[in-house]
Amino acid sequence: MSRYDRWNAILALLAEEGRLTVEQAAESLDVSTATIRRDFDQLAQQQMLMRTRGGAVSQSVSYDLPLRYKTARHADEKHRIAAAAAELVTPGSVIGMNGGTTTSEVARVLAQRESGFTIVTNALNIAAELAVRQHVKIVVTGGVARPQSYELIGPLAGGILEQVTLDIAFLGVDAIDAELGASAHHEGEASVNHLLVSRAAQVVVVADSSKVGRRAFARICALSDVDTLITDELLSDELAASFTEAGVKVIRAG
């Protein structure tokens, strides 16, 4: 297991438990206590957790982890979600995408197609990955880069989005709730994502089931702005029904 994989696993355990001892983490990850102590210290330096005597506690119940630490979470589910999302795209479409691990996976699946399309995005990683694909036209918004998500945010990001029209927008979210709608941990991302939604004829939220039925700090849009939710098979029938009753088409990708 690589260091980043260990860190991702530690942060996932903390998110579930709220508190970990060195011994608990070492046993769970099958590594030495010395390795865990180093990991705890390094994560504490990055303010990803708080060190305690003999262990660590979660920095926040809804901490916004950098993208590189999120990549391994629910990887299989995200690939299936991306494959289902790609089925909604027709050749020649103008597609909006914000940042995140699930939207990045959607971009990779789309890039494998031979038909041409345009992607408008505020995500630097998506733009960089697809820029070499000759059949994909990339339009990048302006803005200030946010290291946690590689997204461009701020007033400069709005200039491009206000000038374009999107056939479909794939929206990655930190949370989506049947009453509150879609939301993000960071208000700057939420603001740009809201503008992305407003420019799209069709809005598709792509989110694994761990984000469904939850709320985050900053609202992106109301649920009435969302046409489709693509998630995984782990979503409960009860939660799925709450979105269906609100007029959102729910696709559980399997």
VEXTI-133006 format. One record per atom (N, C-alpha, C, O): atom name; x, y, z. Coordinates in steps of 0.001 Angstrom, whole numbers, plus 500000, padded with zeros to 6 digits. Each point is the difference from the previous one (the first is absolute). Example, Ala and Ser with C-alpha at 12.3 -4.5 7.8 and 13.67 -1.06 7.14 Angstrom:
  atom       X       Y       Z
     N  513190  494310  507800
    CA  499110  501190  500000
     C  500900  501200  500000
     O  501036  499981  500665
     N  498614  501069  498615
    CA  500820  501190  500060
     C  499230  501090  500730
     O  500509  501108  500169
***
This chain:
  atom       X       Y       Z
     N  500843  498805  500000
    CA  499157  501195  500000
     C  500877  501243  500000
     O  500899  500129  500831
     N  498844  500781  498242
    CA  500794  501215  499902
     C  499650  500952  501142
     O  499011  499811  500708
     N  501823  501217  499453
    CA  499746  500974  501055
     C  498658  500703  499796
     O  499226  500148  500946
     N  500496  500287  497813
    CA  498743  500670  499734
     C  498801  499087  500244
     O  498963  500449  500488
     N  501181  498260  499172
    CA  498923  499038  500262
     C  499764  499860  501506
     O  498858  499933  500455
     N  502234  500023  500311
    CA  499875  499915  501455
     C  499307  501237  500547
     O  499088  499906  500820
     N  501354  501248  498718
    CA  499397  501245  500472
     C  498515  500047  499676
     O  499185  500395  500834
     N  500472  499204  497963
    CA  498589  499970  499603
     C  499207  499072  500916
     O  498891  500330  500420
     N  501687  498504  499887
    CA  499331  499033  500874
     C  499874  500533  501423
     O  498967  499812  500644
     N  502075  500853  499851
    CA  499954  500582  501341
     C  498905  501061  500089
     O  499225  500021  500956
     N  500716  500850  498050
    CA  499002  501066  500001
     C  498584  499439  499874
     O  499055  500536  500578
     N  500814  498384  498662
    CA  498693  499353  499875
     C  499567  499397  501335
     O  498835  500105  500385
     N  502109  499261  500321
    CA  499688  499428  501311
     C  499627  501097  500993
     O  499073  499837  500793
     N  501650  501280  499162
    CA  499696  501111  500894
     C  498625  500592  499710
     O  499275  500400  500911
     N  500383  499648  497806
    CA  498688  500532  499626
     C  498887  499144  500586
     O  498940  500510  500363
     N  501304  498187  499728
    CA  498995  499078  500528
     C  499992  499979  501530
     O  498940  500000  500625
     N  502270  499982  499972
    CA  500108  499785  501438
     C  500133  501294  500800
     O  499583  500063  501156
     N  500997  500966  498230
    CA  500228  501252  500706
     C  501280  500027  500812
     O  500558  501068  500254
     N  499917  497734  500163
    CA  501203  499903  500827
     C  500680  498667  499716
     O  499328  498984  499823
     N  502012  501014  500132
    CA  500769  498780  499763
     C  501215  499972  500914
     O  500643  501024  500230
     N  499664  497793  500288
    CA  501282  499832  500677
     C  501019  499489  498992
     O  499641  499473  498947
     N  501612  500686  501385
    CA  501063  499499  499128
     C  499842  498506  499787
     O  500164  499505  498885
     N  499517  499780  502179
    CA  499880  498547  499914
     C  498827  499581  499115
     O  500114  499053  499222
     N  498760  501652  500898
    CA  498840  499682  499160
     C  500316  500175  498515
     O  499667  499151  499173
     N  500979  501960  500513
    CA  500335  500269  498604
     C  501016  499001  499470
     O  499891  499541  498863
     N  501099  500123  501958
    CA  501035  499052  499577
     C  499393  498626  499725
     O  500348  499345  499017
     N  498749  500229  501852
    CA  499355  498695  499811
     C  499096  500013  498772
     O  499987  499039  499230
     N  499265  502032  500584
    CA  499071  500089  498878
     C  500728  500010  498657
     O  499530  499401  499033
     N  501620  501279  500907
    CA  500732  500143  498739
     C  501145  498998  499864
     O  500684  499956  498977
     N  499514  499237  502073
    CA  501044  498969  499978
     C  501381  500597  499753
     O  500759  499518  499159
     N  499551  501537  501584
    CA  501323  500621  499937
     C  500488  500202  501430
     O  499257  499761  500951
     N  501991  500677  499203
    CA  500575  500164  501329
     C  499462  501263  500674
     O  499543  500932  499339
     N  500522  499073  501985
    CA  499572  501192  500744
     C  500914  501182  499704
     O  499555  501147  500029
     N  501709  498589  499688
    CA  500931  501090  499663
     C  499565  500693  498705
     O  500066  501224  499889
     N  499492  497983  499141
    CA  499520  500568  498734
     C  498770  500863  500230
     O  499887  501088  499437
     N  499189  498429  501391
    CA  498780  500755  500281
     C  500324  501299  500726
     O  499403  501035  499704
     N  501528  498927  501235
    CA  500370  501231  500712
     C  500543  501041  499024
     O  499668  501181  500104
     N  501163  498387  498951
    CA  500524  500932  498991
     C  498853  500548  499143
     O  499943  501195  499709
     N  499143  497909  499893
    CA  498868  500436  499186
     C  499142  501022  500756
     O  499598  501019  499438
     N  500129  498702  501826
    CA  499212  500920  500809
     C  500682  501362  500088
     O  499357  501039  499853
     N  501945  498944  500387
    CA  500749  501256  500134
     C  499967  500799  498692
     O  499808  501216  500014
     N  500379  498095  498866
    CA  500023  500688  498704
     C  498616  500532  499633
     O  499890  501096  499452
     N  499061  498151  500840
    CA  498646  500463  499735
     C  499623  501164  500915
     O  499272  500906  499595
     N  501230  499061  501642
    CA  499749  501109  500925
     C  500678  501278  499514
     O  499450  501091  500148
     N  501743  498777  499271
    CA  500702  501164  499460
     C  499217  500657  498873
     O  500076  501213  499803
     N  499168  497974  499454
    CA  499173  500515  498902
     C  498585  500360  500467
     O  499131  500321  499189
     N  500653  499619  502133
    CA  498710  500337  500606
     C  498871  499101  499506
     O  498850  500423  499883
     N  501507  498323  499830
    CA  498998  499034  499559
     C  499396  499240  501186
     O  498940  499386  499882
     N  501762  500668  501276
    CA  499498  499399  501228
     C  500674  500706  501167
     O  500903  500817  499818
     N  498641  498851  501379
    CA  500614  500552  501214
     C  500610  498860  500802
     O  499343  499000  500290
     N  501927  501172  500061
    CA  500684  498971  500798
     C  499535  500052  501437
     O  499791  501075  500562
     N  500047  497755  500028
    CA  499714  499882  501419
     C  501040  499058  500597
     O  500783  499388  499274
     N  499222  500503  502027
    CA  500919  499071  500651
     C  499632  498570  499604
     O  498954  499487  500400
     N  501910  499878  498815
    CA  499774  498618  499598
     C  499104  499824  498797
     O  499631  498874  499666
     N  500003  502232  499662
    CA  499106  499835  498857
     C  499722  501289  499258
     O  500855  500881  499911
     N  497930  499218  499554
    CA  499612  501184  499231
     C  498485  500102  499997
     O  499295  499007  500180
     N  500210  502223  499611
    CA  498573  500234  499855
     C  499755  500742  498700
     O  500899  500642  499457
     N  497880  499266  500053
    CA  499635  500649  498759
     C  500085  501511  500147
     O  499569  500555  501010
     N  500984  500104  497989
    CA  500100  501458  500003
     C  498623  500638  499907
     O  499734  501027  500624
     N  499385  498347  498582
    CA  498652  500530  499808
     C  499118  498884  499472
     O  500488  499106  499308
     N  498238  500927  501000
    CA  499106  498948  499531
     C  499783  500064  498497
     O  499599  499013  499383
     N  500667  502158  500022
    CA  499796  500119  498554
     C  501207  500660  499341
     O  499848  500896  499169
     N  501333  498665  501198
    CA  501221  500611  499487
     C  500122  499782  498499
     O  499723  498914  499489
     N  500697  502137  499814
    CA  500110  499954  498547
     C  501373  499458  499618
     O  500967  500757  499924
     N  499121  497957  499838
    CA  501280  499362  499719
     C  500521  500396  498623
     O  499220  500157  499061
     N  502106  500007  500816
    CA  500558  500233  498668
     C  499647  498868  499047
     O  499858  498851  500416
     N  500001  501478  498308
    CA  499542  499041  498999
     C  500861  498746  499962
     O  499485  498898  499817
     N  501830  501266  500356
    CA  500898  498844  499880
     C  499755  498967  501094
     O  500360  498835  499830
     N  499027  501569  501302
    CA  499696  499056  501062
     C  498629  499350  499817
     O  499697  498994  500641
     N  499474  501584  498482
    CA  498651  499485  499795
     C  499927  498941  498909
     O  499032  499243  499930
     N  501991  500701  499215
    CA  499911  499238  498764
     C  499652  498536  500225
     O  499232  499424  499228
     N  501318  499969  501810
    CA  499810  498563  500200
     C  498648  499644  500624
     O  499632  498826  500046
     N  499636  502163  500425
    CA  498733  499710  500658
     C  498926  499617  498996
     O  499774  500715  499024
     N  499571  498171  501209
    CA  498865  499562  499172
     C  500373  499979  498509
     O  499200  500385  499147
     N  502019  499163  500555
    CA  500497  500065  498620
     C  499149  499200  499027
     O  499707  500476  498903
     N  499893  498320  501479
    CA  499189  499169  499103
     C  498640  500643  499738
     O  499521  500023  498866
     N  499863  500497  502197
    CA  498696  500639  499843
     C  500102  501212  499076
     O  499121  500229  499169
     N  501959  500548  500980
    CA  500157  501204  499187
     C  500192  499656  498524
     O  499525  500723  499124
     N  501159  498192  500608
    CA  500177  499599  498597
     C  498662  499597  499389
     O  499716  500344  498853
     N  499465  498936  501894
    CA  498688  499597  499485
     C  499091  501224  499813
     O  499241  500081  499034
     N  500848  500857  501898
    CA  499230  501240  499867
     C  500434  500749  498744
     O  499163  500506  499252
     N  502145  499561  500518
    CA  500528  500711  498831
     C  499530  499352  498705
     O  499645  500692  499046
     N  500352  497985  500922
    CA  499564  499295  498792
     C  498527  500298  499710
     O  499617  500187  498845
     N  499565  499856  502202
    CA  498579  500311  499816
     C  499814  501446  499553
     O  499135  500295  499176
     N  501676  500601  501369
    CA  499913  501413  499621
     C  500363  500199  498535
     O  499355  500778  499296
     N  501665  498527  500250
    CA  500451  500146  498617
     C  498924  499598  498999
     O  499981  500491  498872
     N  499129  498623  501538
    CA  498921  499563  499116
     C  499012  501125  499688
     O  499237  499906  499039
     N  500775  501147  501764
    CA  499076  501113  499799
     C  500530  501029  498997
     O  499284  500926  499619
     N  501964  498910  499960
    CA  500639  500981  499127
     C  499873  499581  498537
     O  500299  498862  499641
     N  499259  502065  499530
    CA  499918  499752  498561
     C  501155  500707  499298
     O  500510  500996  500513
     N  499917  498504  498309
    CA  501116  500625  499270
     C  499736  501479  499736
     O  498887  500397  499655
     N  502146  500398  500513
    CA  499892  501426  499755
     C  499479  500811  501172
     O  499849  501217  499888
     N  499877  498137  501224
    CA  499445  500705  501158
     C  501007  500969  500606
     O  501212  499816  499895
     N  498251  501220  500740
    CA  500797  500907  500827
     C  499734  499621  501451
     O  498872  500103  500483
     N  502170  499461  500200
    CA  499868  499390  501325
     C  500695  500875  501043
     O  501159  500378  499826
     N  498141  499937  501241
    CA  500596  500705  501121
     C  500406  499021  501087
     O  499294  499026  500262
     N  501845  501231  500370
    CA  500465  499139  501092
     C  500717  500828  501050
     O  500842  500839  499681
     N  498815  498917  501572
    CA  500800  500571  501068
     C  501041  498975  500438
     O  500135  498950  499371
     N  500593  501340  501687
    CA  501061  499096  500431
     C  499491  498901  500913
     O  498833  499990  500392
     N  502048  499092  499937
    CA  499662  498896  500888
     C  500394  498664  499405
     O  500241  499894  498798
     N  499824  499087  502045
    CA  500439  498686  499541
     C  498997  499339  499068
     O  500394  499309  499061
     N  498309  500895  501185
    CA  499001  499342  499156
     C  499902  500663  498640
     O  499929  499309  498984
     N  500066  502022  500973
    CA  499974  500683  498705
     C  501285  499734  499218
     O  499969  499915  498773
     N  501148  499955  501920
    CA  501256  499665  499317
     C  499895  498630  499334
     O  500524  499793  498905
     N  498803  499286  501754
    CA  499811  498671  499427
     C  499054  500061  498801
     O  500201  499286  499018
     N  498771  501561  501055
    CA  499104  500197  498857
     C  500804  500517  498806
     O  499812  499534  498876
     N  501072  501416  501362
    CA  500825  500559  498920
     C  500873  498929  499359
     O  500162  499981  498780
     N  500398  499131  502028
    CA  500860  498931  499458
     C  499201  499035  499129
     O  500467  499563  498948
     N  498330  500114  501502
    CA  499163  499094  499206
     C  499623  500666  498680
     O  500061  499362  498949
     N  499556  501894  501091
    CA  499633  500716  498782
     C  501176  500127  499039
     O  499823  499939  498784
     N  501369  500237  501758
    CA  501186  500178  499166
     C  500312  498777  499158
     O  500683  500104  498981
     N  498825  498743  501431
    CA  500250  498769  499257
     C  499121  499877  498761
     O  500215  499123  499162
     N  498803  501753  500727
    CA  499134  499981  498829
     C  500700  500645  498804
     O  500892  500834  500154
     N  498685  498762  498669
    CA  500589  500558  498788
     C  499252  501233  499511
     O  500570  500820  499281
     N  498172  499323  501094
    CA  499213  501149  499551
     C  500430  501268  500721
     O  500434  499955  501151
     N  499442  501170  498165
    CA  500453  501260  500560
     C  498971  500655  500905
     O  498799  499783  499834
     N  501653  501009  501114
    CA  499138  500768  500885
     C  500838  501095  500646
     O  501226  500001  499890
     N  498109  500921  500777
    CA  500658  501114  500685
     C  499782  499875  501495
     O  498891  499706  500447
     N  502163  500516  500331
    CA  499887  500003  501459
     C  500365  501384  500516
     O  501072  500528  499705
     N  498024  500043  501066
    CA  500243  501266  500688
     C  500181  499670  501478
     O  499102  499434  500623
     N  502043  500912  499935
    CA  500281  499582  501376
     C  500805  501039  500758
     O  500747  500780  499410
     N  499091  499221  501902
    CA  500857  500803  500871
     C  500995  499114  500737
     O  500653  500446  500944
     N  499464  498293  498623
    CA  500901  499038  500652
     C  501295  499865  499204
     O  499986  499527  498864
     N  501120  500881  501722
    CA  501282  499971  499300
     C  500437  498582  499659
     O  500585  499772  498942
     N  499137  499270  501943
    CA  500438  498630  499735
     C  499256  499390  498819
     O  500591  499267  499207
     N  498112  501031  500669
    CA  499222  499496  498865
     C  500500  500621  498701
     O  500177  499306  499000
     N  500047  501996  501021
    CA  500488  500683  498802
     C  501350  499461  499562
     O  500223  499774  498811
     N  500687  500017  502146
    CA  501335  499515  499664
     C  499969  498584  499450
     O  500751  499665  499084
     N  498373  499502  501480
    CA  499933  498602  499578
     C  499398  499847  498610
     O  500393  499113  499242
     N  498654  501753  500424
    CA  499315  499860  498719
     C  500561  500899  498898
     O  499603  499878  498842
     N  501303  501010  501503
    CA  500528  500940  499010
     C  500706  499295  498848
     O  500058  500535  498892
     N  500479  498277  501353
    CA  500730  499270  498954
     C  499070  499208  499087
     O  500448  499433  499004
     N  498272  500524  501325
    CA  499029  499268  499175
     C  499533  500911  498863
     O  499315  500995  500236
     N  501058  498662  498545
    CA  499730  500879  498878
     C  498517  500161  499696
     O  499597  501016  499433
     N  499579  497995  500934
    CA  498576  500087  499711
     C  499225  500735  501085
     O  498781  500141  499904
     N  501917  500329  501129
    CA  499349  500711  501099
     C  500442  501462  499997
     O  501193  500298  500058
     N  497845  500598  499874
    CA  500279  501422  500127
     C  499860  500383  501470
     O  498958  499765  500612
     N  502086  500818  499946
    CA  500005  500355  501413
     C  499882  501516  500155
     O  500766  500758  499405
     N  498275  499665  501392
    CA  499852  501406  500367
     C  500159  500086  501519
     O  499261  499356  500745
     N  501705  501443  499708
    CA  500286  500106  501431
     C  499583  501383  500497
     O  500318  501014  499378
     N  498978  499016  501731
    CA  499607  501277  500588
     C  501229  500693  500583
     O  501047  499377  500175
     N  498823  501885  500117
    CA  501033  500687  500760
     C  499823  499712  501480
     O  499228  499123  500386
     N  501482  501613  500426
    CA  499840  499835  501435
     C  501297  499685  500712
     O  501057  499877  499381
     N  498844  499997  501920
    CA  501132  499688  500867
     C  499945  498526  500367
     O  498961  499506  500436
     N  502142  499794  499392
    CA  500030  498558  500241
     C  499915  499688  501488
     O  500699  500598  500819
     N  498436  498460  499510
    CA  499880  499509  501373
     C  500701  498653  500096
     O  499564  499037  499370
     N  501524  500874  501414
    CA  500834  498783  500016
     C  499263  498737  500395
     O  500322  498921  499501
     N  498691  501185  501388
    CA  499306  498805  500470
     C  499268  499267  498885
     O  499935  498771  500004
     N  499508  501978  499034
    CA  499162  499377  498979
     C  500477  500248  498579
     O  499436  499448  499055
     N  501609  501385  500775
    CA  500486  500418  498681
     C  498961  500819  499241
     O  500113  500164  498785
     N  498880  500352  501911
    CA  498970  500802  499348
     C  500378  501474  500010
     O  500610  500495  500948
     N  499012  500204  497966
    CA  500156  501441  499909
     C  498756  500656  500577
     O  498880  499677  499602
     N  501315  501240  501330
    CA  498870  500645  500663
     C  500197  501507  499997
     O  501032  500498  499551
     N  497981  500221  500948
    CA  500085  501444  500101
     C  499327  500710  498837
     O  499533  499352  499063
     N  500415  501982  500989
    CA  499289  500782  498975
     C  500494  499756  498577
     O  499206  500045  499060
     N  502085  499700  500764
    CA  500536  499806  498656
     C  499425  498748  499331
     O  499955  499924  498772
     N  499615  499116  502007
    CA  499470  498754  499431
     C  498664  500220  499320
     O  499619  499238  499111
     N  499662  501804  501304
    CA  498673  500225  499448
     C  499988  500575  498602
     O  499014  499852  499277
     N  502080  500810  500325
    CA  500029  500672  498711
     C  499726  499086  498830
     O  499205  500339  499123
     N  501438  498509  500847
    CA  499797  499040  498914
     C  498619  499356  500091
     O  499290  499901  498999
     N  500334  499663  502196
    CA  498735  499277  500157
     C  498805  500846  499595
     O  499011  499470  499494
     N  501065  501821  500720
    CA  498881  500861  499626
     C  499837  500129  498494
     O  498970  500472  499519
     N  502058  499104  499730
    CA  499981  500157  498545
     C  499702  498707  499244
     O  499984  499998  498769
     N  499782  498909  501945
    CA  499818  498718  499321
     C  498641  499392  500334
     O  499354  500362  500983
     N  500242  498712  498172
    CA  498785  499216  500227
     C  500379  498528  499976
     O  500702  499550  499095
     N  498842  499710  501883
    CA  500371  498590  500151
     C  498808  499096  499712
     O  498876  500279  500418
     N  501384  498636  498863
    CA  498952  499005  499784
     C  499741  499191  501267
     O  498858  499680  500331
     N  502223  499999  500364
    CA  499881  499184  501204
     C  501136  500361  500950
     O  501126  500240  499565
     N  498583  499798  501715
    CA  501021  500251  501014
     C  500071  498810  500936
     O  498991  499581  500566
     N  502211  499876  499594
    CA  500237  498948  500989
     C  500562  500666  501247
     O  501065  500616  499972
     N  498210  499249  501102
    CA  500316  500720  501225
     C  500439  499037  501093
     O  499219  499167  500461
     N  502035  500955  499948
    CA  500462  499277  501169
     C  499675  500819  501241
     O  500157  501221  499995
     N  499398  498125  501055
    CA  499574  500709  501214
     C  500630  499351  501225
     O  500441  498852  499953
     N  499595  501900  501144
    CA  500411  499423  501273
     C  498810  499390  500725
     O  500156  499131  500858
     N  498641  501342  498781
    CA  498790  499472  500630
     C  498799  500359  499145
     O  500006  501006  499291
     N  498955  498157  500783
    CA  498734  500332  499350
     C  498873  499471  500867
     O  500002  498846  500428
     N  499037  502030  499818
    CA  498916  499711  500929
     C  498675  500309  499319
     O  499906  500948  499221
     N  499080  498261  501068
    CA  498702  500165  499334
     C  499326  501319  500351
     O  499129  500456  499260
     N  501249  500161  501841
    CA  499417  501289  500383
     C  500921  501166  499672
     O  499559  500992  499418
     N  501707  498903  500947
    CA  500941  501112  499803
     C  500479  500104  498558
     O  500262  501098  499509
     N  499853  497762  499809
    CA  500571  499984  498658
     C  501464  499612  500028
     O  500437  499277  500896
     N  500327  501198  498125
    CA  501421  499661  499885
     C  500840  501029  500739
     O  499689  501191  499991
     N  501383  498339  500651
    CA  500836  500917  500775
     C  501460  499582  499976
     O  500340  498869  499651
     N  500520  502083  500733
    CA  501450  499786  500013
     C  500560  500481  501330
     O  499366  500782  500708
     N  501826  498743  499623
    CA  500635  500443  501242
     C  500475  501446  499909
     O  500010  500718  501000
     N  500390  499715  497785
    CA  500621  501311  499841
     C  499071  500939  499240
     O  499478  499649  498942
     N  500322  501541  501603
    CA  499056  500949  499406
     C  500447  500504  498629
     O  499164  500316  499154
     N  502155  499762  500622
    CA  500499  500443  498703
     C  499691  499004  498895
     O  499629  500387  498892
     N  500525  498334  501410
    CA  499651  498958  499034
     C  498497  499996  499750
     O  499555  499867  498860
     N  499669  500279  502203
    CA  498548  499986  499859
     C  499524  501122  499087
     O  499076  499803  499210
     N  501536  501356  500888
    CA  499594  501145  499188
     C  500235  499748  498514
     O  499121  500262  499179
     N  502065  499227  500471
    CA  500310  499708  498603
     C  499128  498855  499494
     O  499521  500034  498866
     N  500276  498970  501960
    CA  499168  498868  499601
     C  498554  500422  499761
     O  499334  499469  499111
     N  500185  501481  501679
    CA  498644  500529  499803
     C  499865  500650  498621
     O  498991  499830  499315
     N  502035  500911  500294
    CA  499977  500640  498687
     C  500048  498953  498892
     O  499336  500145  498973
     N  501451  498802  501237
    CA  500065  498904  499027
     C  498614  499384  499798
     O  499585  499729  498873
     N  499720  500058  502223
    CA  498650  499430  499939
     C  499062  500908  499212
     O  499185  499529  499208
     N  500938  501767  501016
    CA  499087  500953  499358
     C  500171  500064  498490
     O  499104  500469  499299
     N  502035  499067  500187
    CA  500270  500073  498561
     C  499645  498713  499272
     O  500156  499918  498782
     N  499367  499073  501946
    CA  499785  498674  499406
     C  498533  499699  499737
     O  499132  500317  500814
     N  500603  499069  498039
    CA  498643  499551  499680
     C  499617  498789  500834
     O  498826  499797  500308
     N  502162  499402  500055
    CA  499761  498799  500806
     C  501084  499903  501060
     O  501185  500131  499692
     N  498419  499643  501549
    CA  500948  499917  501121
     C  499980  498590  500574
     O  498952  499495  500405
     N  502216  499880  499626
    CA  500131  498632  500495
     C  500996  499991  501159
     O  501181  500292  499810
     N  498348  499378  501367
    CA  500891  499856  501156
     C  500572  498596  500002
     O  499260  499019  499927
     N  502058  500885  500157
    CA  500675  498699  500086
     C  500635  499895  501387
     O  500915  500754  500330
     N  498594  498312  500473
    CA  500463  499902  501389
     C  499802  498595  500520
     O  498932  499417  499813
     N  502082  500026  500840
    CA  499819  498683  500599
     C  499045  500113  501182
     O  499773  501091  500524
     N  499679  497792  499885
    CA  498914  499996  500983
     C  500397  500563  501364
     O  499126  500375  500782
     N  502176  499692  499520
    CA  500424  500557  501291
     C  499693  501488  500107
     O  499978  500546  501103
     N  499784  500119  497766
    CA  499726  501440  500002
     C  498510  500319  499921
     O  499600  501153  500157
     N  499588  497832  499602
    CA  498567  500209  499805
     C  499287  499997  501352
     O  500266  499155  500854
     N  498826  501805  499323
    CA  499315  500130  501274
     C  500801  500777  501013
     O  499678  499987  501188
     N  501366  500695  498361
    CA  500862  500790  500882
     C  499968  501472  499608
     O  499510  500356  498928
     N  501014  500495  501949
    CA  500062  501436  499750
     C  501410  500500  500266
     O  500679  499525  500911
     N  499753  501434  498290
    CA  501292  500643  500198
     C  499777  501492  500208
     O  498864  500472  499950
     N  502198  500262  500280
    CA  499915  501386  500454
     C  499302  500940  499020
     O  499115  500761  500391
     N  501282  499190  498332
    CA  499560  501010  499039
     C  499093  499394  498932
     O  500363  499013  499360
     N  498480  501565  500453
    CA  499036  499483  499027
     C  500439  500329  498576
     O  500397  501128  499706
     N  499527  497881  499419
    CA  500284  500189  498581
     C  498727  500358  499259
     O  499954  500996  499278
     N  499018  498199  500897
    CA  498733  500242  499319
     C  498893  499234  500703
     O  500248  499070  500767
     N  498530  501343  498954
    CA  498832  499290  500524
     C  499833  498684  499260
     O  500510  499828  498893
     N  498778  499253  501724
    CA  499783  498707  499353
     C  499183  500156  498717
     O  500125  499190  499082
     N  499047  501839  500854
    CA  499194  500236  498804
     C  500848  500333  498782
     O  499520  499921  498870
     N  501744  500452  501351
    CA  500917  500283  498892
     C  500674  498738  499461
     O  500656  500037  498959
     N  499180  498857  501748
    CA  500661  498741  499636
     C  499021  499111  499230
     O  498883  499749  500452
     N  501549  499787  498395
    CA  499150  499115  499199
     C  500215  498530  500345
     O  499049  499223  500085
     N  502232  500406  500113
    CA  500339  498588  500190
     C  501057  499855  501085
     O  500921  500811  500092
     N  498944  498168  500718
    CA  501027  499612  500971
     C  500506  498627  499613
     O  499229  499042  499956
     N  502071  500853  499762
    CA  500614  498705  499723
     C  500862  499630  501194
     O  500942  500711  500351
     N  498722  498172  500263
    CA  500714  499545  501176
     C  500240  498498  499874
     O  499917  499453  498901
     N  500379  499874  502211
    CA  500303  498573  499928
     C  498882  499164  500606
     O  499022  500531  500526
     N  501138  498171  499391
    CA  498949  499069  500435
     C  499824  499952  501514
     O  499033  499414  500486
     N  501875  501185  500258
    CA  499896  499979  501450
     C  498983  501005  500529
     O  499662  499975  501184
     N  499846  500910  497948
    CA  498988  500957  500434
     C  498726  499258  500398
     O  499519  499140  499263
     N  499943  501196  501896
    CA  498802  499308  500488
     C  498777  500370  499172
     O  499944  501067  499389
     N  499075  498030  500602
    CA  498749  500265  499297
     C  499293  501226  500577
     O  499378  500770  499268
     N  500721  499401  502036
    CA  499339  501130  500660
     C  500580  501333  499525
     O  499261  500932  499683
     N  502063  499145  500273
    CA  500631  501231  499538
     C  499708  500243  498529
     O  499707  501125  499595
     N  500373  497819  499608
    CA  499715  500128  498571
     C  498590  500530  499781
     O  499776  500845  499133
     N  499278  498663  501649
    CA  498610  500418  499864
     C  499821  501478  500336
     O  499189  500685  499377
     N  501567  499809  501607
    CA  499864  501405  500388
     C  500419  500932  498866
     O  499442  501087  499852
     N  501538  498493  499347
    CA  500422  500811  498857
     C  499043  499837  498830
     O  499697  500964  499297
     N  499833  497823  500498
    CA  499046  499761  498918
     C  498718  500800  500223
     O  499451  500589  499068
     N  500085  499423  502172
    CA  498789  500757  500324
     C  500181  501495  499789
     O  499030  500719  499759
     N  502221  499753  500333
    CA  500294  501414  499780
     C  500195  500338  498530
     O  500280  501147  499653
     N  499571  497847  499480
    CA  500095  500244  498568
     C  501359  499758  499381
     O  500238  500373  498851
     N  500662  499001  501905
    CA  501347  499701  499503
     C  500066  498550  499541
     O  499595  499096  500732
     N  500903  500683  498087
    CA  500204  498632  499519
     C  501212  499410  500694
     O  501070  500608  499995
     N  498786  498235  500594
    CA  501096  499355  500733
     C  500483  498786  499220
     O  499217  499110  499666
     N  502078  500863  500049
    CA  500623  498854  499331
     C  501006  499400  500966
     O  500958  500660  500401
     N  498820  498087  499970
    CA  500955  499292  500874
     C  500859  499105  499111
     O  499574  498926  499577
     N  501623  501531  500155
    CA  500884  499311  499053
     C  500536  498718  500607
     O  500510  499989  501120
     N  499367  498933  498122
    CA  500481  498711  500477
     C  500911  499338  499005
     O  500494  498901  500251
***
